Amino acid sequence: MKKQVMILSAMVFLLMFIGADLNGNSADDYKVIKKAVKSKKISKDVTYFKILVVDNSNQKVKVRITLPITLVEMISECSDDSFKIRNRCRIDLKTILKELKKMGPHCLIEVNEGDETVKIWFE
């Protein structure tokens, strides 16, 4: 159990700090990303896992994280088994990643709350 918690903690750490561009210096970045995500051009190859947090009041990017999908796969390979949540649900990171990649580039989640938007997607 401790090993699984350590792996999950390492993933969260990597997602928070690797590849983060905290100096979001262009208000147009969010518009470009939004346009790219809505694009009709469909490619089945997933190359990046991306997270974006935008301040809706001024369209300024607060956090931008871009991870190569190979790094995310390497992290998922670190877990030997699935892990439990509340003793019932078992989560297997390798299987989840494999199935999500099959879907190709797509938005996983977008949350608009107050003055902020959080978006997570595969590109």
N, C-alpha and C positions, 0 to 999 in steps of 0.2 A: 504494500500500500504506500509506503514512504517513497519507493522508487517512482510510482505513478504520480504522486503529488509533486515530486521533484521534476519529472518530465513535463508535467503540465505547467509548473512554475517557470521552467526554462522557456517553454513556448510563449507564455505570456510576456516574459522579459524580452524575448527576441521580437515579438510583435510590437512591443512598445518602443524599443530603442533602435533596432537595426533598420536602416534605410529611412529613418524618419527625417523629413525635411521640415524643421520647425520654424524656418524663416520665410514661410509662404509669402513671397514678395510680389506675386502677380494676382490681381483680382480676376484676370481672364482664365487662369488655370482651371478653376471650377467649371466655368462655362465650356471649356474645351473638353474636359473629362466627361461632363454631362452629355455633350453632343456625341462623343465617341461611344459612350455606353448605349445611347439610343440609336446608333448607326444601324442601318439595315444590312451592312456588310457582315456576313457571318463566317467565322473561321472556327474550326473545331479544335484548334491547338490552343491550349491554355499555357501561357508563359509567365504570368505574374499573378500574385495575390496582393490586392490593394485595399487600403483603408484610407478614408478621407473624412476629415472633420472640418466643416465650414461654418463660419459665423454668418448667419443669414442676413443680419442687419447691414453688413458692409461687404458681403461676399468674400471676406478674407479667409484664406486657408489657415486653420489653426494647427492641424496635424495632417501629415501626408506620409503614409508608410507604403513602400513598394518592396515586396519580397519576391525573388525568383521562385517559381513553383518548385524547382528542384530542391531549394533549401527547405521549403515546407514539407516536401516528400521525405527529405533526410530526417527532419524532426519527427515526422510521423513514424519513421522506421525505428526510432529510438524506443518506442513502446513495444514491449514483448507481447502483451495481451491487451485486451480491452480493459477499461476500468469501470467501476460501478459508481452510480449516482443514486443515493438513497436506497441502496441494497436491492433495487429491482432492475433498473435500467443499466445495461452494459453498453459502453461506447467504444467502438473500435475506430481509432483515428485513420488507420490505413484504408479501411473499407469506405469510410465517409469521404475521404479525399478522392479515392478512386472513382466513386459514383458521381461526385460533383464535377470532376474533370471530364467525365464522359459527356456531360451536358454542354461542354464547351464554354466559351466566354459568356458570362452572365452575371447579373446582380444577385448576390446572396441575400443582402438585407439593406434597407434604407430606412432610417428613422429620422423624422422631422419633429423636433421637440422645441417649442419656443423659438429661440434665436439661433439654434444650431441644427445642422444636418450631419448625420453620420452615415456613411455609405461604405459597404464592404462588397467587393466583387472580384471575379476572376477575369483577367484580360488575356 
